[in-house]
Amino acid sequence: MIVPNISPDTKLPVSEVSTGLRIVGLVLRALLIGTLLVLTAHVSSPQSETIWSAYETPGDLIRLALGLVACLWILFHFFRVPKDAAAYRTWFYLGLVAVPFALICAIAVW
């Protein structure tokens, strides 16, 4: 195995992210993830009247448990901030398409 001769003081090139791209990318990302979180929580809620009636049918209990795990996973990713310019660019382009679609789905399901 050949190890390149790189000193520990060598710094990687920093990709600069413009302030506008950072703000718009974060806002679109937050809107999309927040909408997915609300949509998942609503869809996974029991079909009966209250949360305590989820124990009456196994299907409601399984749906509630899977929805809780999915919501926790989405919430975990909500607090992870993108690290480079490419990630902000991706969230910008993805957000422009996915946020309106997610909002339409949330309105239709509600």
N, C-alpha and C positions, 0 to 999 in steps of 0.2 A: 504494500500500500504506500503510495506516494503522498506525503503531506506537503502542501504548499508552504512556502516560506512567508508567513504573514505574521507580523508582530502584533502583540496584544493591543498596541496603541492605535492600530489601523481602524479607522471609522468607516462605516458604510455610508454611501451617499444618501442624504436625507431628501425625500421627495416632499416638496413644499405643497401644501394644500391651501388654496385661496380661501379667504374667510367666507365668501359667498357660497362656494361649493360646500364647505364644511357645514354651514348653517342649514342650507337647503337639503343637503344629504341627511343630516341628523333629524331634521323636521319630518322629511318624507319617511325615513326609517322608523321614527317614533310613531307616526300616524299608521303606518302599515302594521307594525308589530302590535300596537295598541288595539287596532281594529281586529286583528287576528285573535288576540287574547280575549276580547269581549265576545267575539263570534264563537270561539271555542267554549267559553264559559256558558254562553246561552244555549248552544246546541247540546252540551253535555249535561245540562240540568235535567232533573227527572221530569217526566211527562205529567206526573201527578201534580197536585196542588202545592205541596210543601216539600222541603228538602228531607224532612223526617219520614216521608212516605216512600223514599227510595229503597227502603229495606223490604217493601212489600213484594216487589218483583225483582228477580235476579238481573234482568236486562237493564233496569234503571240503575241498579247498584254498580254493575260493570261499566255502564256508560259514565256514571259519576266518577268512578275511580280512574278510568282512562282519561276523562276530561281534566281531572285534577292533575294528573301526571303531565299531560300535554300543556296545561296552563303554567305549571311550574317550569317546564322546559322553555316555554316561550318567554316567561318572565326572566329567567336566567339570561337569555340572549338579549333581552331588552336593555340590560345594564352593561353589556359588553360593547364598548365603543370601537368603531373601526380604527385601524392603526395606520393605514397608508392612503395615499391619494387615489389609488385604483379602487379601493373599497368605497370611498366617498363617491367616486364617479359611478360605480356600480349601483349604489343605493340611490343616487340621483336618477339614473335612467330607469332602474327597476321601479322606483317610487312613482315616477310619472305615469307608468302603465298600471302598476299593481294597486296603488292607493284608490283610484276611482273604482276599479273593479271590486276591491275588498269592501269599500263603502256601499256599493250597489248590492253586493251579496248580504251585507249586514242589514241593510234596510229591507231587503226581500225576505230574509229569514225572520226578522223581528215581527 
